[in-house]
Amino acid sequence: MLKVHSRCDLSCDHCYIYQHADQTWRGRPARMPPATVRRAARRIAEHAREHGVPVVHVVLHGGEPLLLGAAGLREVLAELRAAITPWARLDLRLQTNGVLLDEELCRLFVEYDVRVGVSFDGDRAANDRHRVFAHGGSSHDQVRRALALLRRPEHRASYAGILCTVDVRNDPDRVYEALLAERPPRVDLLLPHATWDHPPLRPGPDPTPYARWLGRIHRRWVDDGRPVSIRMFEALRPGGGGTEAFGLAPADVLVIETDGAWEQVDSLKTAYHGAAGTGLDVFDHPVDEVVRHPGVAVRQDGVDGLSATCRACPVVDRCGGGLYAHRWRTGSGFDNPSVYCPDLLGLIDAVDAYPPPTPPASGEWSATAPVDELLDDLATGHGSTSTLALLAATQLSITRALLAACRDRFGSTAAWDLLVHLDQAAPDAVQAVLAHPFVRPALVHRLDPAALPGLGAALDPLPALAVAAALRAGVPATVRVPLRAGAITVPTLGDLVLPGPGKSAEVTVGPGEFRARIGSVERTVSLDPLAPPSTGWLPTRDVPVPGGRLLIEDGDPYRDCYGQPVEPRLEAPAARALGRTLTDAWRVVQRDVPAHAAALDGGLRAVVPLAPDPARPLRSATARHAFGAVAVTPHPDPETMAVLLVHEWQHAKLGAVLDLYDLVEPGQGTRIRVPWRHDPRPPEGVLQGVYAHLAVTQVWRSRADTDDPDASAQAAHFRAWTRDGVEALLASRSLTAAGERFVGQLRHALEETRVGSG
């Protein structure tokens, strides 16, 4: 933490820098001189180089760092980047009250990839209880203006979140709503700094007002589906990982003051004058010497560094004794529980008593489905049946939304009216059609032909969907269906080739059959599998697999959405051969990784044959808009095909997740080097690769227990790829809080697939 400016333009009465016990700011320069900035940057770089530190986090702090101005901040940021980035990735942050934030500063922060946190206590009454100017005037409007600037698309990548200091006299519901209204990526709720010598405000008879106040927000947050990351609540959950204020992780923060002095974490300034001091500075002392300072070293001892009361507590691993500064008492120093101990116990009880709901057991989608449980389930590498059903349901919801968008864009038609009728009379038939993987690409292409180039003219897909649903429902209907290349496609059922010119055909649905007419030419198609083949009718082939039936989709024109050439319709022998391979491959997946087989059962509905390429004989692909399908080059070996299916289904699942949640920070220009590609990849591409390679690792790890002589080497190879990708992603700081959690869980799943671990 660099204190680049030691003065502030607000006069907050709860500020630990100016209003509490330590007053050392009075004797320090207002601005950190350039020579001190250079020396500090070199000390940090020196430490990163000597210890191979992959990522260094630097927070520009104060006082108020924006008092340095755009030019002064640019000099500091340039110095830090120049000195540190040759040795480590530099994660730059800045904490501000927001009053001086303007467009020039926002552009500067985007340019230097600085994440900005803003101090804001909620609604006007709550914020202006403490965060005011020296003359007593409100700062609320200025801070909200700053938050609006950070929300702009061109600045959003720099929006780190909101820091809110709790005051139990404020209305928790109004504070919560005011915070959410600013759409922050993360909220930090902070207990006001206090010690046993100067206890926190506790108005009224309630002995734990902070637990009650925070518990109210926690309940709202859970009920709302946890719409934003609130670090306090996430840290206090079992296995939450902890923060500076909670948990047993070693302290990892040092402060450099404007005069170059090394200090311990600056919340200690609330304890007594000089509490954070070390007597060391950046000019004469390296980081290693500061780390050996007794005040820093004692905070590396985990539970052994806590008081006897804390060590005996059953929730010590979650509370961690609370914030170090809050333990201070004259006479016993920091060898005490937190002054908030009863509130922390009460809050942990409140968190445990009102956990997030579990994922729905059915496939029914809930708009408030808990993010953590869904992501944690998928981070096992496969995901449960209920999670796969939920993903499939959300994809169906997106398809329905696109269907409605087509109606809004092009108006109601007879086909739309028929679909609405069928959705009420025979909803299962409509759902079976809309769940077909290539309905969504057809709708996307209709709404925006440029989104899927190479698919030709954008035809109205609704008539064909209505015909397919009517056939499945057994409901008589007549619809005019547009032709593509002299044929109509009936999704999920097949293609009818029609002779002669014409842009559309009149299709009449009857019991178990349909008729298509162009002028005087008419074709009747029977769907009875025992009836003689109908002229021009090319039914979709399906194959039995353990989880049901799988389509070989080689006719639907919208299958050509993979950016790779697809096979034309397969000849019957080739289709039968591919069907046998797919059936056997499914059984191989069941044998090797049953959990992945269940995941395939949960959503994979179609396989698209890719055209052969002598230069790349083994290819596979997924398309973001075609959930439920994968594309593969036909291959005769079921063992090989099994790996391709598992690998590509990972991409499909993760694509469905990314339709729901931001795992990568928006607006990222980061590129990451990974061992499986020669070119640096964007974070989302790396995430996709990591997730797919984790599953492949699990397949080969299972085979390593058999007689396969290559399995151990393959497992080690893919495990190394996955591990390197995970570490590169976490080091990139390009992920959202949900993304960091997800990748962290992937790393845990990878650790459980050690080759030779039994």
C-alpha positions, 0 to 999 in steps of 0.5 A: 500500500503506497500512501501517495498523498497524506492529506484528504479533501473530506473530514470524515469523523470515523477516519482512523488516519486523522481522527484516531490515536495515531497522529504521525501524518502531521509530520509527514510530507503531503505528497510522496516525492518522486525519489521516494516513489522510485525507491519504493518501486525498486524495493518492491521489484527487488523483492519480486525478483529475488523470491520469484513472486508472480503477482504484486498487488499495489494499492495507491492510498492516502489520505486521498490519492486523487489529490496528487492529480492526473499528472502526478498519478501518471508519474507514479503509475509509470514508475511502478509499471516500469520497475515491477513489470519486468519481474512480476505481474502488477495488479494496481488498485486505488482507493478513493473517496471519489470526490475528485474523480473525473473523465481524465482520471478514468481514462488514465486508470483504464490506460494503466489498468488500475482498479478503483475502489470508492468509499461510499456508505449508502443512501444520503443520510447514511453517507453524510453521517460521517463522509462530509467536507470540513465545512459540514457539507454533503459529499453524496452527490459527488461520490455518486457522480464518480460511481456513475463515471466508473459504470460507463462501458469505457471505464467499467474495467476500472470499477473495483467496487465499493467500501462501506463502513457500517453504522448501526444507526443507519437503516440496513435495508436502505444502505443495501439498496443504495449500494446495489443501485450503483451496480458495483462488482464487489462490496466490502462492508467494514466494521468501524475501527474500535479497540477495547480502550475505545469500544464501538458504538452500541446504542440501546440494550442490544449486546450485538447490534452489528450482528443484527444489522449485518444479519439483516443485509445478509438475509436480503442478499441471500433472498435476492440471489446474491446479486453482488459479491459481498466479501464479508459474507463470503469470507465468513462462510465455511471454507470462505478463504478469509480476508484481512479481517477474518480467517487465519491466512498470514498477513500480506500487507505492508505500507509505505508512507509518503516519507518512505517509512515502512509501516504495518497495516495502517488500521493499527493507527486506531490502537495507539500513536506509532502502533503501525511503525517499524523504524524502517524505510525503503531507502535503507531496508529491503522487504525481507527485513520488514517481514522480520519485524516482530509486529509483522512476524506475529501475524504469520503464525495463524492460530498460534498468534491468537489469544487463548480465548480465540484458540479455544473457540470453535469458529476460530478458523472462520473468525480468525480473531477478527481484525488485528487492530480491534484486539488492542487493550492497554496492558495486554496489547493485542493478546485479546479477542476482537472487541467485536467478538460477540458480534462476530459470533452472532454474525457467523450464527446468522450466516449459518442459520440462513444459508443460500438455497441448494440448486433445484433438484428439478431442471426448473430454472430459478432467476435467483439460483445461487451462483456459488453452488452452481459454479462449485458443482461444475468446478468438480469437472463434470457437474451434477444432473440437477446442474446440467438440467438447470443449464439446459433450462436456461438455454431454453429460456434464451431461445424463447427470448430470441423467439419473442424478439423475432416476433417483436422485430417482424410482427406476429404471423400465422406461424407465431400464432400456431406456436403460441397455441401449441405451447398452451395445448402441447407444451412438451412438443414445443419444448422438444423442438425449441431444445434442438441445438440449432434452433437458437442459431437460426433465431440469432441469424434471423435477428442479426445475419452478421452474427453467423456469417456464411449461413446465407440468406436469413430466412424466417425459422418460425414456420418450420418450428411450428410444423415440427411442433405440430407434427410432434403434437399431432395437431392439424395445421397449415403453414407456408414454410420458406425453402433453403436450397430447394428444401425445407428443414423440419427441426429434429425430424429431417429435410424434404427436398422439393423439385422446381422453382419456388421460395416457399412451400405450403405445408399441411400437417396431418396425423403422422404425416405432412404434405408440402406443395409448390405449385402443382408439385406435392410431396407427402411424407409419412413419419411411420418408420415402417412405411416405405421411404417418402420421395425426397425425405431425408430423416434425421438419423439417431443412435441409441446411447446409454443416456437415451438417443443421440442425433447425427445432425448432418442436414440442418443448415444451421449446423454450419455455425462452427467456423469449420466445414461440415460434412454434407449428408452422410451416406447410410454406411458412413452414418451407421459406422459413426453411430456405432462409434458414438454408442461405443464411445458413450460406454467408454465414457461411462466406464472411465468417468461415470460422472462425465457420462452422467453430464453427457446424458444431461444435455448432449443431444446431437453430434455434427460430422465435420468434413475431413481435413488431411492436415488436421485429421482429428478435430472437434468443436462447439458453438456458443449458440448451439448448446446440446451439440458438438461437432467432431471429425468421424473417427472409428476408435471409440476410445478417441471419440470418448475423449473428444466428446468429453472435451467438447461437452466441457466447452458447451457447459462452460459456454452456458455458464458464461451466458449467465455469469461474468467469470471474466472482468468485462472489457479485458484486453489481457492476453495470456500465454498457455502451453497448448497454444502458440499465440497468447489467448484472451482470458475466456479462451484460457478458461475454456481450455482449462475446463476442457483439459481438466476433464481430459486429465480426469479421463486419462487419470482413470485409464492410468489404473488400467493396462493402457501403457500411454495413460499415465503419460497422457494424464501427466501431460494434460494435468501440466497443461491444466495446472499452468493454465489455472495459475496463469489465469489466477495471476492475470487478475482478469477474473471476477470474484466468481471467476476467481472462486471457480478457477480456485475450485478447478485447481482443487479438483485438479489436485485430486487427479494426481497421477499415481495417487491411487 
